[in-house]
Every structure is written in C-alpha cells, then in structure tokens.
C-alpha cells in the first residue's frame, strides 16, 4: 500500500524517527531503544514511513538498517512554499500600508 507523505509525518514519533536516521542509517534496535514504546509500535511507525517512501529498510546480515529517503519530503516542502510566498506577499502589503500611514505622521513632525 502506498501511503501519503503528509500522513506519515503527521505523527511526532515518526518525525522523530526520521530525524534520527536523516544523517545516518541505524539498525531497528537502535531506533527502538530511543523510545519508551514497544518494539512492535516502533515497527508499525517504520512500516508507515516505509509505505510512504520515506524510509528504506535493508537487511545486512542479521541486522535490519533504516535509511531515510528525505527527497520524498519535497512534496511537503513544495506545499509549504506556496503558503510561505502567500504570507510574504501579505506581510509586504502590510508593511507598505504601515509605511503609508507613517509617512504623513513623519511629515507633520518635520
């Protein structure tokens, strides 16, 4: 099943898992040891992240290593960017309006 990236990062535990493995692969035991939840619960989170394409789990001997695929977060970045641009425009308009209001006041002070 293919999961939505937004659904996958909606949970704080999954975001923390991604943060842990963003810069280096960790085995499942290391990831599980970081949380005060059952190993089965961590596996569920990893499964959701894997189904969203954010995590890849590779077998290396007896160990299973989790590797983050951060490029999949581009969809989130693109979505946020459109709102950043919108709010920047709104704030620029507000700034221009406030400047306009202050200009007559400054002229009176001279």
N, C-alpha and C positions, 0 to 999 in steps of 0.2 A: 504494500500500500504506500502511495506517495502522500506525505503529509505536507502541510503548508508551513513555510519557514516562520511565519508570524505566530502560528500555533505553537511551534516548537520553542520559540524564545519567550513565550508568554509566561512560562514558569520560572521563578527565580532560581530554583535548583538547577534547571537546565542551563540557564545563563551562566551560573557559577561553574558548571562542568565545562562549558565552552571556554570560559576564561582560564580555567586550569590547563586545558590542553591546547590553547591557542598557539603557544610558542614551542611546545614540545609534546611529543607523544607520551602518554602514561599508560601503564597497564591498568586493567579494570580494578585490581585490588587497591592500587594507589588512589584511584578515583573514589572507590567505595570507602576507603579509610578516612577520607576527608569529611564525610557526612555522618550525622547521627541518625541515619535511617538505615533500613535493612539493605543488604546487598541486592535483594530482589527488586527493591524500589529503585535503586540506582540503575539496575539493568533495564527497568521499564523506561526510565528517563533516557538512557543511552539508545534504547530502541527507537523512541520517538525522534531523537536527534538524528539517528541514522536514517530513518524513513523520510526525514525532511532533507536529507542530503548534506547535513551539517557535520556529521561525524562518520568516519570510516573506521571500522574495527578490523584489524589484521592479526592473524594468528602468527606467532613466532615461537615455535616450539610448543611448550605447554602454556605459554602466556598469550593473552589477548591484549593488544595495544590499541588505544583510542587515539585517533588523529583528527584534528579539527579541519574542516574544509570551509574556511572563512569566506572564500569567494562567493559562497551561496548567500551570504548576508548582503550582497549587492542589491537585492530586491528591497530589503529593508532600508538600506541607505538611499536608494532612489526614491522610495516613498517618502522618507523623512525630508529629503532635499526639496521636494516640491513645496512642502509646508514651510521650510526654512526660507525659501525665496519669497513666499507669500507674506510671511511675517516681517521679513526685512523690508519689503515694499511698504507695508503698513506702518512700520516704525519710521521709515524715511519720510512718509507722508505726515506723520505726527510731528516729527522733528521740523519739517518745513512749516507746518501750521504754527507750531510754537514760536519759531523764529519770526514768522509774520506777525504774531501777536506782540512779541517783544520789541520789534522794530519801532513802532510808534512810541512806546514807552521810552526807549533809548533816545529818540529824537527830542522828547519833552525834557529829558534830563540834561541835554546839552545846553 
